[in-house]
């Protein structure tokens, strides 16, 4: 992958989302002298039970946008989504079925953990946790409890259609 330095930031190559061009991703340039540091996290993976169902959940319920939806030559579907206000991050919705990196016994264990709700996938931030909770609840999103005050802000826990848990957090003003 080729990186191009622009001003004080590092641009990753432009990617396509459904074959449409997007603006380049910008990460903070952490080049300290002769040592090139890690620039940013651009992709994370969430294992899902069914990619088509996950597509519907993340795009139509959560309102994330599709960044890439492409089939590779071997039939593997590379499906990424991300928050509209965070173009530099792509969430890969990875199949938990057996394949080149996961054998059948590992796939069965992974799928059991996902179904059990044993995996926490991360934190989604929102400006209004109560309002987002109400909107997503109306769309059928499963929450563990209503938003409540925490030392870091207002939070609730929600799970995706596969069973992965996320914190939905409104940061406390400092």
MORA-V590899 format. One line per field, one symbol per residue. ss: DSSP state (H for helix, E for strand, - for the rest). phi: phi as a letter, one per 30 degrees, with the letter a starting at -180 (. if undefined). burial: 1 if it has 9 or more other C-alpha atoms within 8 Angstrom, else 0. Layout:
ss = ???
phi = ???
burial = ???
This chain:
ss = --EEEE--EEEE---EE--EE---EEEE---E--E-------EEEEEE--HHHHHHHHHHH---EEEEEEE-----EEEEEE-------EEEEEE--------HHHHHHHHHHHHH---EEEEEE---HHHHHHHHHH---EE----EEE--EEEEEEE-----EEEEEEE---
phi = .ccbdbhccccdedccbhicdcdddbbddcdcidcddedaccbbcbdbdbddddedddddcdidcdcbbbcdedjdccbbbadedbddcbcdccdcdeaecbdeddddddddddedidccclbccbdbddddeddddddjddcdadebdbdckcbbcbbddckdcbdcbcdddc
burial = 000000001111110111000001111100000000001000010111111001111111100111111010000001111110001011111111110001100111011011101110000001001001100110001010001000001111111101111111111000
